[in-house]
């Protein structure tokens, strides 16, 4: 039996190709059945996320299956094969095995070491198993991939530190407030970056007040999506006493929050700690406010600097991770050889 992976990801194909080849979860069973009816592989599984679409197959002979799978993807996406064939990768074992172990552990992700992909791989496996499309080989392979992902988390530090501006902001807030459950966040501005930070904090249990200086309806839309309360700009200072975190990210070409203004806020708050995040360019918050007691100010460069440092540290773990993945690949190939005889290089 030979294991083959055929697919595209964020490294090989642009978004306009990936979105055409993306397979939503509700269509996975249907497409697996179509692959079965065409006798493409003996066992099969589809893994499709925003950054990758991959088909895993196991069969005694795979050459014809590879070409059939390419044509199948062309029909599904309504793209000519020549429009994306050079973006496809075809991996045979042991590279196919090593690839899955790397994917499940977050080593092949856009965000190195991210954990979300492990859950996505599990969902893809359970979907294929429920549809009776996996067998002895893919069952063993995917179950082993989950153990590899867990082992990398416990034996290396590939997941240490947040690596996006939004997640770094959450991490810093958690250090100040211990946890974000019921922490009140005042978001001034409704741009993409402020929305990402607000969404990340709300996911941790924070309560949000969304403020917009020019587009109150946009604030109301975000509240409908994220939860919280929409507040008009001329009334946002009334919420300062209740707020624990203020995120400023407007297009205003000037400072909107000054040191004396924050000093007055702190008196009203009886010096309760205030976490300020200024992710606007130009800055919306006077840098001098960080000299005030119990006021914590971080700007976009501070957050990006922490994210870059964490990313570099994760990258320093890659050698250990690659060594572990290599050992686990060899272990699986030995098992496969014992079960099915010769299994390729």
Secondary structure as GFF3:
##gff-version 3
##sequence-region A 1 345
A	DSSP	beta_strand	2	9	.	.	.	ID=ss1
A	DSSP	alpha_helix	15	21	.	.	.	ID=ss2
A	DSSP	alpha_helix	25	37	.	.	.	ID=ss3
A	DSSP	beta_strand	43	49	.	.	.	ID=ss4
A	DSSP	beta_strand	52	59	.	.	.	ID=ss5
A	DSSP	alpha_helix	63	77	.	.	.	ID=ss6
A	DSSP	alpha_helix	81	84	.	.	.	ID=ss7
A	DSSP	three_ten_helix	85	87	.	.	.	ID=ss8
A	DSSP	beta_strand	89	92	.	.	.	ID=ss9
A	DSSP	alpha_helix	95	104	.	.	.	ID=ss10
A	DSSP	alpha_helix	116	130	.	.	.	ID=ss11
A	DSSP	alpha_helix	136	155	.	.	.	ID=ss12
A	DSSP	alpha_helix	165	177	.	.	.	ID=ss13
A	DSSP	beta_strand	184	188	.	.	.	ID=ss14
A	DSSP	alpha_helix	192	203	.	.	.	ID=ss15
A	DSSP	beta_strand	207	212	.	.	.	ID=ss16
A	DSSP	alpha_helix	216	226	.	.	.	ID=ss17
A	DSSP	beta_strand	229	232	.	.	.	ID=ss18
A	DSSP	three_ten_helix	233	239	.	.	.	ID=ss19
A	DSSP	beta_strand	245	248	.	.	.	ID=ss20
A	DSSP	alpha_helix	259	268	.	.	.	ID=ss21
A	DSSP	beta_strand	274	278	.	.	.	ID=ss22
A	DSSP	three_ten_helix	287	291	.	.	.	ID=ss23
A	DSSP	beta_strand	295	299	.	.	.	ID=ss24
A	DSSP	alpha_helix	300	316	.	.	.	ID=ss25
A	DSSP	alpha_helix	318	340	.	.	.	ID=ss26
###
